[in-house]
């Protein structure tokens, strides 16, 4: 979404992009179960995750990302 900062992610469909980023935007994703978030480089919608590895969520886990004007970067996670 073009607004908001906290989003509930339901279902288990894996994804690797997140739209509507701009420099300084911070979003937190809250997961209700197992879901894979792909690490990626290149496109403005890609997410650069810690260690360059994919993230696998569990119920109640969170992933916080910040956009630097080019891509999303992970700034924190819980598992």
mmJSON file of the N, C-alpha and C atoms, coordinates in Angstrom:
{"data_MODEL":{"atom_site":{
"group_PDB":["ATOM","ATOM","ATOM","ATOM","ATOM","ATOM","ATOM","ATOM","ATOM","ATOM","ATOM","ATOM","ATOM","ATOM","ATOM","ATOM","ATOM","ATOM","ATOM","ATOM","ATOM","ATOM","ATOM","ATOM","ATOM","ATOM","ATOM","ATOM","ATOM","ATOM","ATOM","ATOM","ATOM","ATOM","ATOM","ATOM","ATOM","ATOM","ATOM","ATOM","ATOM","ATOM","ATOM","ATOM","ATOM","ATOM","ATOM","ATOM","ATOM","ATOM","ATOM","ATOM","ATOM","ATOM","ATOM","ATOM","ATOM","ATOM","ATOM","ATOM","ATOM","ATOM","ATOM","ATOM","ATOM","ATOM","ATOM","ATOM","ATOM","ATOM","ATOM","ATOM","ATOM","ATOM","ATOM","ATOM","ATOM","ATOM","ATOM","ATOM","ATOM","ATOM","ATOM","ATOM","ATOM","ATOM","ATOM","ATOM","ATOM","ATOM","ATOM","ATOM","ATOM","ATOM","ATOM","ATOM","ATOM","ATOM","ATOM","ATOM","ATOM","ATOM","ATOM","ATOM","ATOM","ATOM","ATOM","ATOM","ATOM","ATOM","ATOM","ATOM","ATOM","ATOM","ATOM","ATOM","ATOM","ATOM","ATOM","ATOM","ATOM","ATOM","ATOM","ATOM","ATOM","ATOM","ATOM","ATOM","ATOM","ATOM","ATOM","ATOM","ATOM","ATOM","ATOM","ATOM","ATOM","ATOM","ATOM","ATOM","ATOM","ATOM","ATOM","ATOM","ATOM","ATOM","ATOM","ATOM","ATOM","ATOM","ATOM","ATOM","ATOM","ATOM","ATOM","ATOM","ATOM","ATOM","ATOM","ATOM","ATOM","ATOM","ATOM","ATOM","ATOM","ATOM","ATOM","ATOM","ATOM","ATOM","ATOM","ATOM","ATOM","ATOM","ATOM","ATOM","ATOM","ATOM","ATOM","ATOM","ATOM","ATOM","ATOM","ATOM","ATOM","ATOM","ATOM","ATOM","ATOM","ATOM","ATOM","ATOM","ATOM","ATOM","ATOM","ATOM","ATOM","ATOM","ATOM","ATOM","ATOM","ATOM","ATOM","ATOM","ATOM","ATOM","ATOM","ATOM","ATOM","ATOM","ATOM","ATOM","ATOM","ATOM","ATOM","ATOM","ATOM","ATOM","ATOM","ATOM","ATOM","ATOM","ATOM","ATOM","ATOM","ATOM","ATOM","ATOM","ATOM","ATOM","ATOM","ATOM","ATOM","ATOM","ATOM","ATOM","ATOM"],
"id":[1,2,3,4,5,6,7,8,9,10,11,12,13,14,15,16,17,18,19,20,21,22,23,24,25,26,27,28,29,30,31,32,33,34,35,36,37,38,39,40,41,42,43,44,45,46,47,48,49,50,51,52,53,54,55,56,57,58,59,60,61,62,63,64,65,66,67,68,69,70,71,72,73,74,75,76,77,78,79,80,81,82,83,84,85,86,87,88,89,90,91,92,93,94,95,96,97,98,99,100,101,102,103,104,105,106,107,108,109,110,111,112,113,114,115,116,117,118,119,120,121,122,123,124,125,126,127,128,129,130,131,132,133,134,135,136,137,138,139,140,141,142,143,144,145,146,147,148,149,150,151,152,153,154,155,156,157,158,159,160,161,162,163,164,165,166,167,168,169,170,171,172,173,174,175,176,177,178,179,180,181,182,183,184,185,186,187,188,189,190,191,192,193,194,195,196,197,198,199,200,201,202,203,204,205,206,207,208,209,210,211,212,213,214,215,216,217,218,219,220,221,222,223,224,225,226,227,228,229,230,231,232,233,234,235,236,237],
"type_symbol":["N","C","C","N","C","C","N","C","C","N","C","C","N","C","C","N","C","C","N","C","C","N","C","C","N","C","C","N","C","C","N","C","C","N","C","C","N","C","C","N","C","C","N","C","C","N","C","C","N","C","C","N","C","C","N","C","C","N","C","C","N","C","C","N","C","C","N","C","C","N","C","C","N","C","C","N","C","C","N","C","C","N","C","C","N","C","C","N","C","C","N","C","C","N","C","C","N","C","C","N","C","C","N","C","C","N","C","C","N","C","C","N","C","C","N","C","C","N","C","C","N","C","C","N","C","C","N","C","C","N","C","C","N","C","C","N","C","C","N","C","C","N","C","C","N","C","C","N","C","C","N","C","C","N","C","C","N","C","C","N","C","C","N","C","C","N","C","C","N","C","C","N","C","C","N","C","C","N","C","C","N","C","C","N","C","C","N","C","C","N","C","C","N","C","C","N","C","C","N","C","C","N","C","C","N","C","C","N","C","C","N","C","C","N","C","C","N","C","C","N","C","C","N","C","C","N","C","C","N","C","C","N","C","C","N","C","C"],
"label_atom_id":["N","CA","C","N","CA","C","N","CA","C","N","CA","C","N","CA","C","N","CA","C","N","CA","C","N","CA","C","N","CA","C","N","CA","C","N","CA","C","N","CA","C","N","CA","C","N","CA","C","N","CA","C","N","CA","C","N","CA","C","N","CA","C","N","CA","C","N","CA","C","N","CA","C","N","CA","C","N","CA","C","N","CA","C","N","CA","C","N","CA","C","N","CA","C","N","CA","C","N","CA","C","N","CA","C","N","CA","C","N","CA","C","N","CA","C","N","CA","C","N","CA","C","N","CA","C","N","CA","C","N","CA","C","N","CA","C","N","CA","C","N","CA","C","N","CA","C","N","CA","C","N","CA","C","N","CA","C","N","CA","C","N","CA","C","N","CA","C","N","CA","C","N","CA","C","N","CA","C","N","CA","C","N","CA","C","N","CA","C","N","CA","C","N","CA","C","N","CA","C","N","CA","C","N","CA","C","N","CA","C","N","CA","C","N","CA","C","N","CA","C","N","CA","C","N","CA","C","N","CA","C","N","CA","C","N","CA","C","N","CA","C","N","CA","C","N","CA","C","N","CA","C","N","CA","C","N","CA","C","N","CA","C","N","CA","C","N","CA","C","N","CA","C","N","CA","C"],
"label_alt_id":[null,null,null,null,null,null,null,null,null,null,null,null,null,null,null,null,null,null,null,null,null,null,null,null,null,null,null,null,null,null,null,null,null,null,null,null,null,null,null,null,null,null,null,null,null,null,null,null,null,null,null,null,null,null,null,null,null,null,null,null,null,null,null,null,null,null,null,null,null,null,null,null,null,null,null,null,null,null,null,null,null,null,null,null,null,null,null,null,null,null,null,null,null,null,null,null,null,null,null,null,null,null,null,null,null,null,null,null,null,null,null,null,null,null,null,null,null,null,null,null,null,null,null,null,null,null,null,null,null,null,null,null,null,null,null,null,null,null,null,null,null,null,null,null,null,null,null,null,null,null,null,null,null,null,null,null,null,null,null,null,null,null,null,null,null,null,null,null,null,null,null,null,null,null,null,null,null,null,null,null,null,null,null,null,null,null,null,null,null,null,null,null,null,null,null,null,null,null,null,null,null,null,null,null,null,null,null,null,null,null,null,null,null,null,null,null,null,null,null,null,null,null,null,null,null,null,null,null,null,null,null,null,null,null,null,null,null],
"label_comp_id":["UNK","UNK","UNK","UNK","UNK","UNK","UNK","UNK","UNK","UNK","UNK","UNK","UNK","UNK","UNK","UNK","UNK","UNK","UNK","UNK","UNK","UNK","UNK","UNK","UNK","UNK","UNK","UNK","UNK","UNK","UNK","UNK","UNK","UNK","UNK","UNK","UNK","UNK","UNK","UNK","UNK","UNK","UNK","UNK","UNK","UNK","UNK","UNK","UNK","UNK","UNK","UNK","UNK","UNK","UNK","UNK","UNK","UNK","UNK","UNK","UNK","UNK","UNK","UNK","UNK","UNK","UNK","UNK","UNK","UNK","UNK","UNK","UNK","UNK","UNK","UNK","UNK","UNK","UNK","UNK","UNK","UNK","UNK","UNK","UNK","UNK","UNK","UNK","UNK","UNK","UNK","UNK","UNK","UNK","UNK","UNK","UNK","UNK","UNK","UNK","UNK","UNK","UNK","UNK","UNK","UNK","UNK","UNK","UNK","UNK","UNK","UNK","UNK","UNK","UNK","UNK","UNK","UNK","UNK","UNK","UNK","UNK","UNK","UNK","UNK","UNK","UNK","UNK","UNK","UNK","UNK","UNK","UNK","UNK","UNK","UNK","UNK","UNK","UNK","UNK","UNK","UNK","UNK","UNK","UNK","UNK","UNK","UNK","UNK","UNK","UNK","UNK","UNK","UNK","UNK","UNK","UNK","UNK","UNK","UNK","UNK","UNK","UNK","UNK","UNK","UNK","UNK","UNK","UNK","UNK","UNK","UNK","UNK","UNK","UNK","UNK","UNK","UNK","UNK","UNK","UNK","UNK","UNK","UNK","UNK","UNK","UNK","UNK","UNK","UNK","UNK","UNK","UNK","UNK","UNK","UNK","UNK","UNK","UNK","UNK","UNK","UNK","UNK","UNK","UNK","UNK","UNK","UNK","UNK","UNK","UNK","UNK","UNK","UNK","UNK","UNK","UNK","UNK","UNK","UNK","UNK","UNK","UNK","UNK","UNK","UNK","UNK","UNK","UNK","UNK","UNK","UNK","UNK","UNK","UNK","UNK","UNK"],
"label_asym_id":["A","A","A","A","A","A","A","A","A","A","A","A","A","A","A","A","A","A","A","A","A","A","A","A","A","A","A","A","A","A","A","A","A","A","A","A","A","A","A","A","A","A","A","A","A","A","A","A","A","A","A","A","A","A","A","A","A","A","A","A","A","A","A","A","A","A","A","A","A","A","A","A","A","A","A","A","A","A","A","A","A","A","A","A","A","A","A","A","A","A","A","A","A","A","A","A","A","A","A","A","A","A","A","A","A","A","A","A","A","A","A","A","A","A","A","A","A","A","A","A","A","A","A","A","A","A","A","A","A","A","A","A","A","A","A","A","A","A","A","A","A","A","A","A","A","A","A","A","A","A","A","A","A","A","A","A","A","A","A","A","A","A","A","A","A","A","A","A","A","A","A","A","A","A","A","A","A","A","A","A","A","A","A","A","A","A","A","A","A","A","A","A","A","A","A","A","A","A","A","A","A","A","A","A","A","A","A","A","A","A","A","A","A","A","A","A","A","A","A","A","A","A","A","A","A","A","A","A","A","A","A","A","A","A","A","A","A"],
"label_entity_id":["1","1","1","1","1","1","1","1","1","1","1","1","1","1","1","1","1","1","1","1","1","1","1","1","1","1","1","1","1","1","1","1","1","1","1","1","1","1","1","1","1","1","1","1","1","1","1","1","1","1","1","1","1","1","1","1","1","1","1","1","1","1","1","1","1","1","1","1","1","1","1","1","1","1","1","1","1","1","1","1","1","1","1","1","1","1","1","1","1","1","1","1","1","1","1","1","1","1","1","1","1","1","1","1","1","1","1","1","1","1","1","1","1","1","1","1","1","1","1","1","1","1","1","1","1","1","1","1","1","1","1","1","1","1","1","1","1","1","1","1","1","1","1","1","1","1","1","1","1","1","1","1","1","1","1","1","1","1","1","1","1","1","1","1","1","1","1","1","1","1","1","1","1","1","1","1","1","1","1","1","1","1","1","1","1","1","1","1","1","1","1","1","1","1","1","1","1","1","1","1","1","1","1","1","1","1","1","1","1","1","1","1","1","1","1","1","1","1","1","1","1","1","1","1","1","1","1","1","1","1","1","1","1","1","1","1","1"],
"label_seq_id":[1,1,1,2,2,2,3,3,3,4,4,4,5,5,5,6,6,6,7,7,7,8,8,8,9,9,9,10,10,10,11,11,11,12,12,12,13,13,13,14,14,14,15,15,15,16,16,16,17,17,17,18,18,18,19,19,19,20,20,20,21,21,21,22,22,22,23,23,23,24,24,24,25,25,25,26,26,26,27,27,27,28,28,28,29,29,29,30,30,30,31,31,31,32,32,32,33,33,33,34,34,34,35,35,35,36,36,36,37,37,37,38,38,38,39,39,39,40,40,40,41,41,41,42,42,42,43,43,43,44,44,44,45,45,45,46,46,46,47,47,47,48,48,48,49,49,49,50,50,50,51,51,51,52,52,52,53,53,53,54,54,54,55,55,55,56,56,56,57,57,57,58,58,58,59,59,59,60,60,60,61,61,61,62,62,62,63,63,63,64,64,64,65,65,65,66,66,66,67,67,67,68,68,68,69,69,69,70,70,70,71,71,71,72,72,72,73,73,73,74,74,74,75,75,75,76,76,76,77,77,77,78,78,78,79,79,79],
"pdbx_PDB_ins_code":[null,null,null,null,null,null,null,null,null,null,null,null,null,null,null,null,null,null,null,null,null,null,null,null,null,null,null,null,null,null,null,null,null,null,null,null,null,null,null,null,null,null,null,null,null,null,null,null,null,null,null,null,null,null,null,null,null,null,null,null,null,null,null,null,null,null,null,null,null,null,null,null,null,null,null,null,null,null,null,null,null,null,null,null,null,null,null,null,null,null,null,null,null,null,null,null,null,null,null,null,null,null,null,null,null,null,null,null,null,null,null,null,null,null,null,null,null,null,null,null,null,null,null,null,null,null,null,null,null,null,null,null,null,null,null,null,null,null,null,null,null,null,null,null,null,null,null,null,null,null,null,null,null,null,null,null,null,null,null,null,null,null,null,null,null,null,null,null,null,null,null,null,null,null,null,null,null,null,null,null,null,null,null,null,null,null,null,null,null,null,null,null,null,null,null,null,null,null,null,null,null,null,null,null,null,null,null,null,null,null,null,null,null,null,null,null,null,null,null,null,null,null,null,null,null,null,null,null,null,null,null,null,null,null,null,null,null],
"Cartn_x":[0.811,0.0,0.86,0.31,1.036,1.079,0.363,0.412,0.391,0.72,0.758,2.168,2.349,3.684,3.708,2.547,2.473,1.451,1.877,1.021,1.007,-0.189,-0.345,-0.243,0.65,0.852,0.194,-0.864,-1.591,-1.357,-1.379,-1.145,0.337,0.623,1.992,2.62,2.103,2.651,3.96,5.039,6.356,6.372,7.174,7.313,8.706,9.077,10.411,10.455,9.299,9.264,8.237,8.448,7.541,7.518,6.364,6.256,6.126,6.008,5.724,6.767,8.043,9.105,9.643,10.082,10.78,11.78,12.77,13.846,13.279,13.629,13.206,11.948,11.194,9.985,10.361,9.721,9.941,8.619,8.65,7.467,7.804,6.82,6.948,5.908,6.366,5.498,5.319,4.091,3.775,3.144,3.726,3.306,2.425,1.444,0.565,0.959,2.028,2.48,3.753,4.009,5.228,5.097,6.078,6.125,7.593,7.994,9.365,9.397,10.325,10.586,11.954,11.992,13.226,14.127,15.416,16.43,16.644,16.795,17.018,17.807,18.364,19.099,18.658,18.897,18.621,17.439,16.236,15.035,14.737,14.084,13.736,12.777,12.064,11.104,11.72,12.962,13.623,13.961,14.114,14.465,15.838,16.733,18.078,18.03,18.07,17.927,19.281,19.328,20.578,21.241,22.529,23.297,23.034,22.207,21.915,21.116,20.437,19.688,18.191,17.407,15.954,15.533,14.36,13.809,12.582,12.52,11.345,10.664,9.432,8.693,8.067,7.574,6.737,5.589,4.617,3.474,3.929,3.577,3.936,5.277,6.025,7.322,7.137,8.164,8.102,9.372,9.229,10.354,10.17,11.171,11.106,12.115,11.649,12.459,12.442,13.552,13.632,14.08,13.441,13.804,14.835,15.878,16.937,16.826,15.715,15.526,15.817,16.439,16.765,16.129,16.358,15.844,15.456,14.736,14.413,15.586,15.891,16.928,16.346,16.675,16.231,16.911,16.095,16.683,16.445,15.448,15.279,14.344,14.392,13.52,13.328,12.205,11.972,11.552,11.808,11.427,10.64],
"Cartn_y":[-1.206,0.0,1.278,2.34,3.605,4.34,3.845,4.451,3.354,3.722,2.762,2.298,1.706,1.241,-0.146,-0.708,-2.039,-2.853,-4.043,-4.862,-6.305,-6.878,-8.289,-9.11,-10.088,-10.968,-12.3,-12.642,-13.883,-14.825,-16.098,-17.083,-17.377,-18.346,-18.814,-18.597,-17.65,-17.403,-16.635,-17.192,-16.555,-15.307,-14.323,-13.113,-12.526,-11.664,-11.075,-9.619,-8.998,-7.573,-6.858,-5.572,-4.748,-3.37,-2.955,-1.702,-0.483,0.667,1.951,2.361,2.184,2.609,3.977,4.709,5.978,6.126,6.96,7.129,7.454,6.613,6.802,6.068,5.514,4.781,3.503,3.279,2.078,1.332,0.033,-0.802,-2.031,-2.504,-3.737,-4.72,-5.914,-6.994,-7.964,-8.299,-9.238,-10.466,-11.618,-12.857,-13.703,-14.375,-15.26,-16.728,-17.005,-18.379,-18.435,-19.591,-19.805,-19.172,-18.359,-17.68,-17.379,-17.493,-17.168,-15.807,-14.963,-13.672,-13.789,-13.513,-13.689,-12.472,-12.717,-11.682,-11.401,-10.148,-9.817,-8.533,-8.352,-7.133,-6.646,-5.41,-4.901,-3.968,-4.502,-3.677,-2.863,-1.729,-0.844,-1.502,-2.522,-3.198,-4.393,-4.75,-5.879,-5.559,-6.624,-6.492,-7.102,-6.316,-6.789,-7.235,-8.548,-9.105,-9.399,-9.396,-9.625,-10.913,-10.832,-11.999,-12.445,-11.709,-12.08,-13.357,-13.753,-15.017,-14.743,-15.671,-15.585,-15.642,-15.114,-15.103,-15.999,-16.908,-17.758,-17.376,-16.934,-16.47,-17.648,-17.318,-18.229,-17.395,-18.018,-17.291,-16.262,-15.0,-13.932,-13.273,-13.772,-13.167,-11.861,-11.016,-9.727,-9.489,-8.662,-8.244,-6.749,-5.952,-4.507,-4.1,-3.303,-2.893,-1.378,-0.821,0.606,0.792,1.724,2.004,3.132,2.96,3.977,4.848,4.757,5.482,4.631,3.469,2.537,1.174,0.622,-0.698,-0.716,-1.768,-2.024,-2.733,-2.369,-3.03,-3.47,-4.696,-5.199,-4.414,-3.979,-3.321,-4.117,-5.026,-5.907,-7.055,-8.087,-9.257,-9.921,-10.601,-11.523,-12.847,-13.917,-15.242,-15.994],
"Cartn_z":[0.0,0.0,0.0,-0.511,-0.581,0.752,1.737,3.063,4.123,5.336,6.437,6.702,7.891,8.242,8.866,9.151,9.745,8.963,8.53,7.676,8.172,8.28,8.632,7.351,7.362,6.216,6.554,5.824,6.066,4.895,5.178,4.129,3.963,3.142,3.004,1.645,0.872,-0.459,-0.333,-0.849,-0.788,-1.669,-1.283,-2.087,-1.933,-2.85,-2.834,-3.235,-3.362,-3.694,-2.831,-2.68,-1.904,-2.565,-3.025,-3.759,-2.87,-3.497,-2.854,-1.816,-2.163,-1.268,-1.646,-0.652,-0.864,0.272,0.063,1.047,2.422,3.384,4.763,5.168,4.238,4.607,5.335,6.473,7.285,7.391,7.129,7.272,8.11,8.848,9.615,9.115,8.794,8.346,9.508,9.84,10.918,10.273,10.518,9.85,10.76,10.137,10.911,10.788,10.057,9.873,9.057,8.495,7.72,6.338,6.008,4.721,4.413,3.164,2.779,2.109,2.577,1.959,1.296,0.001,-0.761,-0.683,-0.466,-0.588,-2.07,-2.435,-3.835,-3.987,-5.152,-5.47,-6.84,-7.115,-8.449,-8.518,-8.478,-8.652,-7.397,-7.6,-6.485,-5.504,-5.931,-5.057,-4.315,-4.634,-3.97,-2.522,-1.733,-0.325,-0.085,0.475,0.817,2.273,2.486,3.822,4.442,5.77,6.5,6.066,5.818,5.418,3.993,3.249,1.87,1.736,2.811,2.81,2.886,2.391,2.506,3.968,4.265,5.613,5.63,6.591,6.751,8.054,7.936,9.104,9.854,11.024,11.798,12.354,12.959,13.492,14.526,14.311,15.239,14.971,14.002,13.709,12.94,12.976,12.299,11.493,10.467,9.629,9.388,9.769,9.583,8.53,7.578,6.432,6.292,5.779,5.49,4.051,3.357,1.976,1.959,1.16,1.092,-0.156,-0.848,-2.09,-3.311,-3.089,-4.169,-3.906,-2.716,-2.345,-0.878,-0.504,0.899,1.569,2.809,3.586,4.92,5.324,6.621,7.73,8.719,9.878,11.161,11.162,12.316,11.957,12.788,12.636,13.983,14.105,15.214,14.584,15.29,14.777,15.817],
"occupancy":[1.0,1.0,1.0,1.0,1.0,1.0,1.0,1.0,1.0,1.0,1.0,1.0,1.0,1.0,1.0,1.0,1.0,1.0,1.0,1.0,1.0,1.0,1.0,1.0,1.0,1.0,1.0,1.0,1.0,1.0,1.0,1.0,1.0,1.0,1.0,1.0,1.0,1.0,1.0,1.0,1.0,1.0,1.0,1.0,1.0,1.0,1.0,1.0,1.0,1.0,1.0,1.0,1.0,1.0,1.0,1.0,1.0,1.0,1.0,1.0,1.0,1.0,1.0,1.0,1.0,1.0,1.0,1.0,1.0,1.0,1.0,1.0,1.0,1.0,1.0,1.0,1.0,1.0,1.0,1.0,1.0,1.0,1.0,1.0,1.0,1.0,1.0,1.0,1.0,1.0,1.0,1.0,1.0,1.0,1.0,1.0,1.0,1.0,1.0,1.0,1.0,1.0,1.0,1.0,1.0,1.0,1.0,1.0,1.0,1.0,1.0,1.0,1.0,1.0,1.0,1.0,1.0,1.0,1.0,1.0,1.0,1.0,1.0,1.0,1.0,1.0,1.0,1.0,1.0,1.0,1.0,1.0,1.0,1.0,1.0,1.0,1.0,1.0,1.0,1.0,1.0,1.0,1.0,1.0,1.0,1.0,1.0,1.0,1.0,1.0,1.0,1.0,1.0,1.0,1.0,1.0,1.0,1.0,1.0,1.0,1.0,1.0,1.0,1.0,1.0,1.0,1.0,1.0,1.0,1.0,1.0,1.0,1.0,1.0,1.0,1.0,1.0,1.0,1.0,1.0,1.0,1.0,1.0,1.0,1.0,1.0,1.0,1.0,1.0,1.0,1.0,1.0,1.0,1.0,1.0,1.0,1.0,1.0,1.0,1.0,1.0,1.0,1.0,1.0,1.0,1.0,1.0,1.0,1.0,1.0,1.0,1.0,1.0,1.0,1.0,1.0,1.0,1.0,1.0,1.0,1.0,1.0,1.0,1.0,1.0,1.0,1.0,1.0,1.0,1.0,1.0,1.0,1.0,1.0,1.0,1.0,1.0],
"B_iso_or_equiv":[0.0,0.0,0.0,0.0,0.0,0.0,0.0,0.0,0.0,0.0,0.0,0.0,0.0,0.0,0.0,0.0,0.0,0.0,0.0,0.0,0.0,0.0,0.0,0.0,0.0,0.0,0.0,0.0,0.0,0.0,0.0,0.0,0.0,0.0,0.0,0.0,0.0,0.0,0.0,0.0,0.0,0.0,0.0,0.0,0.0,0.0,0.0,0.0,0.0,0.0,0.0,0.0,0.0,0.0,0.0,0.0,0.0,0.0,0.0,0.0,0.0,0.0,0.0,0.0,0.0,0.0,0.0,0.0,0.0,0.0,0.0,0.0,0.0,0.0,0.0,0.0,0.0,0.0,0.0,0.0,0.0,0.0,0.0,0.0,0.0,0.0,0.0,0.0,0.0,0.0,0.0,0.0,0.0,0.0,0.0,0.0,0.0,0.0,0.0,0.0,0.0,0.0,0.0,0.0,0.0,0.0,0.0,0.0,0.0,0.0,0.0,0.0,0.0,0.0,0.0,0.0,0.0,0.0,0.0,0.0,0.0,0.0,0.0,0.0,0.0,0.0,0.0,0.0,0.0,0.0,0.0,0.0,0.0,0.0,0.0,0.0,0.0,0.0,0.0,0.0,0.0,0.0,0.0,0.0,0.0,0.0,0.0,0.0,0.0,0.0,0.0,0.0,0.0,0.0,0.0,0.0,0.0,0.0,0.0,0.0,0.0,0.0,0.0,0.0,0.0,0.0,0.0,0.0,0.0,0.0,0.0,0.0,0.0,0.0,0.0,0.0,0.0,0.0,0.0,0.0,0.0,0.0,0.0,0.0,0.0,0.0,0.0,0.0,0.0,0.0,0.0,0.0,0.0,0.0,0.0,0.0,0.0,0.0,0.0,0.0,0.0,0.0,0.0,0.0,0.0,0.0,0.0,0.0,0.0,0.0,0.0,0.0,0.0,0.0,0.0,0.0,0.0,0.0,0.0,0.0,0.0,0.0,0.0,0.0,0.0,0.0,0.0,0.0,0.0,0.0,0.0,0.0,0.0,0.0,0.0,0.0,0.0],
"pdbx_formal_charge":[null,null,null,null,null,null,null,null,null,null,null,null,null,null,null,null,null,null,null,null,null,null,null,null,null,null,null,null,null,null,null,null,null,null,null,null,null,null,null,null,null,null,null,null,null,null,null,null,null,null,null,null,null,null,null,null,null,null,null,null,null,null,null,null,null,null,null,null,null,null,null,null,null,null,null,null,null,null,null,null,null,null,null,null,null,null,null,null,null,null,null,null,null,null,null,null,null,null,null,null,null,null,null,null,null,null,null,null,null,null,null,null,null,null,null,null,null,null,null,null,null,null,null,null,null,null,null,null,null,null,null,null,null,null,null,null,null,null,null,null,null,null,null,null,null,null,null,null,null,null,null,null,null,null,null,null,null,null,null,null,null,null,null,null,null,null,null,null,null,null,null,null,null,null,null,null,null,null,null,null,null,null,null,null,null,null,null,null,null,null,null,null,null,null,null,null,null,null,null,null,null,null,null,null,null,null,null,null,null,null,null,null,null,null,null,null,null,null,null,null,null,null,null,null,null,null,null,null,null,null,null,null,null,null,null,null,null],
"auth_seq_id":[1,1,1,2,2,2,3,3,3,4,4,4,5,5,5,6,6,6,7,7,7,8,8,8,9,9,9,10,10,10,11,11,11,12,12,12,13,13,13,14,14,14,15,15,15,16,16,16,17,17,17,18,18,18,19,19,19,20,20,20,21,21,21,22,22,22,23,23,23,24,24,24,25,25,25,26,26,26,27,27,27,28,28,28,29,29,29,30,30,30,31,31,31,32,32,32,33,33,33,34,34,34,35,35,35,36,36,36,37,37,37,38,38,38,39,39,39,40,40,40,41,41,41,42,42,42,43,43,43,44,44,44,45,45,45,46,46,46,47,47,47,48,48,48,49,49,49,50,50,50,51,51,51,52,52,52,53,53,53,54,54,54,55,55,55,56,56,56,57,57,57,58,58,58,59,59,59,60,60,60,61,61,61,62,62,62,63,63,63,64,64,64,65,65,65,66,66,66,67,67,67,68,68,68,69,69,69,70,70,70,71,71,71,72,72,72,73,73,73,74,74,74,75,75,75,76,76,76,77,77,77,78,78,78,79,79,79],
"auth_comp_id":["UNK","UNK","UNK","UNK","UNK","UNK","UNK","UNK","UNK","UNK","UNK","UNK","UNK","UNK","UNK","UNK","UNK","UNK","UNK","UNK","UNK","UNK","UNK","UNK","UNK","UNK","UNK","UNK","UNK","UNK","UNK","UNK","UNK","UNK","UNK","UNK","UNK","UNK","UNK","UNK","UNK","UNK","UNK","UNK","UNK","UNK","UNK","UNK","UNK","UNK","UNK","UNK","UNK","UNK","UNK","UNK","UNK","UNK","UNK","UNK","UNK","UNK","UNK","UNK","UNK","UNK","UNK","UNK","UNK","UNK","UNK","UNK","UNK","UNK","UNK","UNK","UNK","UNK","UNK","UNK","UNK","UNK","UNK","UNK","UNK","UNK","UNK","UNK","UNK","UNK","UNK","UNK","UNK","UNK","UNK","UNK","UNK","UNK","UNK","UNK","UNK","UNK","UNK","UNK","UNK","UNK","UNK","UNK","UNK","UNK","UNK","UNK","UNK","UNK","UNK","UNK","UNK","UNK","UNK","UNK","UNK","UNK","UNK","UNK","UNK","UNK","UNK","UNK","UNK","UNK","UNK","UNK","UNK","UNK","UNK","UNK","UNK","UNK","UNK","UNK","UNK","UNK","UNK","UNK","UNK","UNK","UNK","UNK","UNK","UNK","UNK","UNK","UNK","UNK","UNK","UNK","UNK","UNK","UNK","UNK","UNK","UNK","UNK","UNK","UNK","UNK","UNK","UNK","UNK","UNK","UNK","UNK","UNK","UNK","UNK","UNK","UNK","UNK","UNK","UNK","UNK","UNK","UNK","UNK","UNK","UNK","UNK","UNK","UNK","UNK","UNK","UNK","UNK","UNK","UNK","UNK","UNK","UNK","UNK","UNK","UNK","UNK","UNK","UNK","UNK","UNK","UNK","UNK","UNK","UNK","UNK","UNK","UNK","UNK","UNK","UNK","UNK","UNK","UNK","UNK","UNK","UNK","UNK","UNK","UNK","UNK","UNK","UNK","UNK","UNK","UNK","UNK","UNK","UNK","UNK","UNK","UNK"],
"auth_asym_id":["A","A","A","A","A","A","A","A","A","A","A","A","A","A","A","A","A","A","A","A","A","A","A","A","A","A","A","A","A","A","A","A","A","A","A","A","A","A","A","A","A","A","A","A","A","A","A","A","A","A","A","A","A","A","A","A","A","A","A","A","A","A","A","A","A","A","A","A","A","A","A","A","A","A","A","A","A","A","A","A","A","A","A","A","A","A","A","A","A","A","A","A","A","A","A","A","A","A","A","A","A","A","A","A","A","A","A","A","A","A","A","A","A","A","A","A","A","A","A","A","A","A","A","A","A","A","A","A","A","A","A","A","A","A","A","A","A","A","A","A","A","A","A","A","A","A","A","A","A","A","A","A","A","A","A","A","A","A","A","A","A","A","A","A","A","A","A","A","A","A","A","A","A","A","A","A","A","A","A","A","A","A","A","A","A","A","A","A","A","A","A","A","A","A","A","A","A","A","A","A","A","A","A","A","A","A","A","A","A","A","A","A","A","A","A","A","A","A","A","A","A","A","A","A","A","A","A","A","A","A","A","A","A","A","A","A","A"],
"auth_atom_id":["N","CA","C","N","CA","C","N","CA","C","N","CA","C","N","CA","C","N","CA","C","N","CA","C","N","CA","C","N","CA","C","N","CA","C","N","CA","C","N","CA","C","N","CA","C","N","CA","C","N","CA","C","N","CA","C","N","CA","C","N","CA","C","N","CA","C","N","CA","C","N","CA","C","N","CA","C","N","CA","C","N","CA","C","N","CA","C","N","CA","C","N","CA","C","N","CA","C","N","CA","C","N","CA","C","N","CA","C","N","CA","C","N","CA","C","N","CA","C","N","CA","C","N","CA","C","N","CA","C","N","CA","C","N","CA","C","N","CA","C","N","CA","C","N","CA","C","N","CA","C","N","CA","C","N","CA","C","N","CA","C","N","CA","C","N","CA","C","N","CA","C","N","CA","C","N","CA","C","N","CA","C","N","CA","C","N","CA","C","N","CA","C","N","CA","C","N","CA","C","N","CA","C","N","CA","C","N","CA","C","N","CA","C","N","CA","C","N","CA","C","N","CA","C","N","CA","C","N","CA","C","N","CA","C","N","CA","C","N","CA","C","N","CA","C","N","CA","C","N","CA","C","N","CA","C","N","CA","C","N","CA","C","N","CA","C","N","CA","C","N","CA","C","N","CA","C"],
"pdbx_PDB_model_num":[1,1,1,1,1,1,1,1,1,1,1,1,1,1,1,1,1,1,1,1,1,1,1,1,1,1,1,1,1,1,1,1,1,1,1,1,1,1,1,1,1,1,1,1,1,1,1,1,1,1,1,1,1,1,1,1,1,1,1,1,1,1,1,1,1,1,1,1,1,1,1,1,1,1,1,1,1,1,1,1,1,1,1,1,1,1,1,1,1,1,1,1,1,1,1,1,1,1,1,1,1,1,1,1,1,1,1,1,1,1,1,1,1,1,1,1,1,1,1,1,1,1,1,1,1,1,1,1,1,1,1,1,1,1,1,1,1,1,1,1,1,1,1,1,1,1,1,1,1,1,1,1,1,1,1,1,1,1,1,1,1,1,1,1,1,1,1,1,1,1,1,1,1,1,1,1,1,1,1,1,1,1,1,1,1,1,1,1,1,1,1,1,1,1,1,1,1,1,1,1,1,1,1,1,1,1,1,1,1,1,1,1,1,1,1,1,1,1,1,1,1,1,1,1,1,1,1,1,1,1,1,1,1,1,1,1,1]
}}}
